[in-house]
Structure formats: C-alpha cells, structure tokens
Amino acid sequence: MICLAIFGSQAQSRELKIIFSQYTPPYVFENGTGIVVDIVREALKAGGHSIVPIYVPIGRGFEMFAEQRVDGTAIIRENSGLKANYSVDFMQYHNRAFTLKKRQIKLQKLEDLNSMTVVAFQNAHKYLGEAFGQIATSNPNYKEMANQETQTLMLLLGRIDVAVMDESIFRFYREKLIAEGKIPRTIEFEAAPLFPPTPYKTAFIDAGIRDTFNRELAAMRRDGRYQAIYRKYIEEYFTVQQ
C-alpha cells in the first residue's frame, strides 16, 4: 500500500509549461527567476510539480493557452476573456505616474495628465480603468511603449513629462541605468499614486492544479515564504543609498 501511494503520487506529479510575460524585472527574468516565477514555482512544488517557463508576448500567450499547448499562464485578469480555471489574486502591480522633481509637476488627479506628454506601459489604456483609457484616447501626446527601460530613460533624461508604470519596475531600471552610467543618481523623481493596485491571478487548464496553487499560496503567505521571495529581490536590487 505504501508503494502504491508513492507511485500514485509520482504519477500525479507533472512538468508544467507556464506562460510568463517577457522580461519584466524584478517580476520576471528570462533565466527562470523573478518574483512572479519564484512564487508560482514554490506554490506548485508542494504538489510535486515542476515548471518550464515559457516567455511570449501577451497575445501569443493567449493563443497558446486557448490551444492548450501550455498548462497555465501567470499575471492575468479574469476580464481577459480567456476561458480558464483562475486562481485567487496572487500578486499586484503598483502603478504610479512618475515625474521629474525639478519640473515641479503636481499631479492630483487623472485629468491632470491631459496636458502632459505621457508614456505608459503597453496596454495601459486597457488595464488602468475606463477613466485612464479616455485620457489615453483624447491626449495626442500619449503613447504606449513595450520597452520599459527606454520608457524610464526617457523620463529621467527629461524627454517626456510623465511615465506611467509599476513602481518596482521603474526602480529596477533606474538602478540599472545608474550602474551603466547613463544617468546620474542625483536626478530626483516623484511618484504620484493616481492608480489603485492592479491585482493579477494565474490561470490553469486543470482545475486540480489551480486548487493546488491556491492552497499552497495560502500556506506560503502564512509561513512567510511569500514575503521572503519579495524581500530577496528588494534587497538585491533596491538596497541603495539615497
């Protein structure tokens, strides 16, 4: 009976192909690490599963999931329209409107962006709410950019008024640009909290794997492993002298 239990458990263990967004540090690095990758890997490991990260653009990821060529996808919302077994919320982006301090731009509400030169992350007009979507449509000086390192550099060099992006991604690229000598650390910025946190889920073909993920994610939050993953990357990339 013991042998049957062992072999039965091993038979249920699977190597899962999971879609992740392309290079969005510190959440996803294309070497199999990052906050999101580590959380998903740790939660599924308890069920005996290993993961094979698949890095593709969002649209291509939807196609691969719909065709069941993968087992799951990370960083997705239920309003995506993708038919799937969705997990509970497992992470969230904290988007901010970044400006240069020397410009003395005071952003109090979304409408203040109407008169600004704004560069946001790709598909921001879909993800940041209807009011922001209207601004994206009506402001002729609004654009979206897939390369968030370039987006960060444009702001810090003063080529745009506002950069809309996740705070951790912005800080990562700022540190990278400083280390590469492309900008001085003396450039000061401000971050206006115009947007509520944007929660994301994972989604799976198999409801049983989704249930395993939910159960183990809750355990990770209780025992501190979840917080430890965030702390690891914060300490590695953001512990700097101000």
Long-range contacts (C-beta under 8 A, 24 or more apart in sequence): 9-48, 10-48, 12-47, 12-48, 13-47, 13-48, 13-49, 13-50, 14-48, 14-49, 14-50, 14-71, 14-209, 15-49, 15-50, 15-51, 15-52, 16-44, 16-49, 16-50, 16-51, 16-52, 16-71, 16-72, 16-209, 17-51, 17-52, 17-54, 17-69, 17-70, 17-71, 17-72, 18-51, 18-52, 18-53, 18-54, 18-70, 18-71, 18-72, 18-73, 18-74, 18-202, 19-54, 19-55, 19-56, 19-61, 19-64, 19-65, 19-70, 19-72, 19-73, 19-74, 20-53, 20-54, 20-55, 20-74, 20-75, 21-55, 21-58, 21-61, 21-74, 21-75, 22-55, 22-56, 22-57, 23-55, 24-148, 24-169, 25-169, 25-172, 25-173, 25-237, 26-168, 26-169, 26-172, 26-233, 26-234, 26-236, 26-237, 27-75, 27-91, 27-168, 27-169, 28-55, 30-55, 34-233, 35-91, 35-229, 35-230, 35-233, 36-74, 36-75, 36-91, 37-74, 38-229, 38-232, 39-90, 39-91, 39-217, 39-220, 39-226, 39-229, 40-74, 40-90, 40-202, 40-213, 42-216, 42-220, 42-225, 42-229, 43-90, 43-212, 43-213, 43-216, 43-217, 43-220, 44-209, 44-212, 44-213, 44-216, 45-216, 46-212, 46-215, 46-216, 46-219, 47-209, 47-212, 47-213, 47-216, 49-209, 49-212, 58-122, 58-123, 65-203, 65-205, 68-205, 70-205, 71-204, 71-205, 71-206, 71-209, 72-202, 72-203, 72-204, 72-205, 72-209, 73-202, 73-203, 74-200, 74-202, 75-200, 75-202, 76-200, 76-201, 76-202, 76-203, 77-127, 77-199, 77-200, 77-201, 78-201, 82-203, 84-203, 84-204, 84-205, 85-203, 85-204, 85-205, 85-206, 85-207, 85-209, 85-210, 86-201, 86-202, 86-203, 86-210, 87-201, 87-202, 87-203, 87-204, 87-210, 87-213, 87-214, 87-217, 88-201, 88-214, 88-217, 89-199, 89-200, 89-201, 90-200, 90-201, 90-202, 90-213, 90-217, 91-199, 91-200, 92-197, 92-198, 92-199, 92-200, 93-166, 93-197, 93-198, 93-200, 94-166, 94-167, 94-168, 94-197, 94-198, 95-121, 95-124, 95-128, 95-164, 95-165, 95-166, 95-167, 95-195, 95-198, 96-164, 96-165, 96-166, 96-167, 96-170, 96-191, 96-192, 96-193, 96-194, 96-195, 97-162, 97-163, 97-164, 97-191, 97-192, 97-194, 97-195, 98-155, 98-162, 98-163, 98-164, 98-165, 98-170, 98-189, 98-190, 98-191, 98-192, 99-155, 99-161, 99-162, 99-189, 99-190, 99-192, 100-155, 100-156, 100-158, 100-187, 100-188, 100-189, 100-190, 101-188, 101-189, 101-190, 102-188, 103-158, 103-161, 105-161, 105-162, 105-190, 107-162, 107-192, 107-194, 108-192, 109-194, 110-135, 110-194, 111-135, 113-139, 113-142, 113-162, 113-194, 114-138, 114-139, 116-141, 116-161, 116-162, 117-141, 117-160, 117-161, 117-162, 118-142, 118-143, 118-160, 118-161, 118-162, 118-163, 118-164, 119-143, 119-144, 119-145, 119-151, 119-154, 119-155, 119-160, 119-162, 119-163, 119-164, 120-144, 120-145, 120-163, 120-164, 120-165, 121-145, 121-146, 121-148, 121-151, 121-164, 121-165, 121-166, 121-169, 122-146, 124-164, 127-198, 128-164, 128-195, 128-198, 129-195, 132-195, 148-173, 149-173, 149-176, 149-177, 152-177, 153-177, 153-182, 153-183, 155-189, 156-183, 156-187, 156-189, 157-183, 164-195, 167-191, 168-238, 171-237, 171-238, 172-237, 172-238, 175-237, 175-238, 175-240
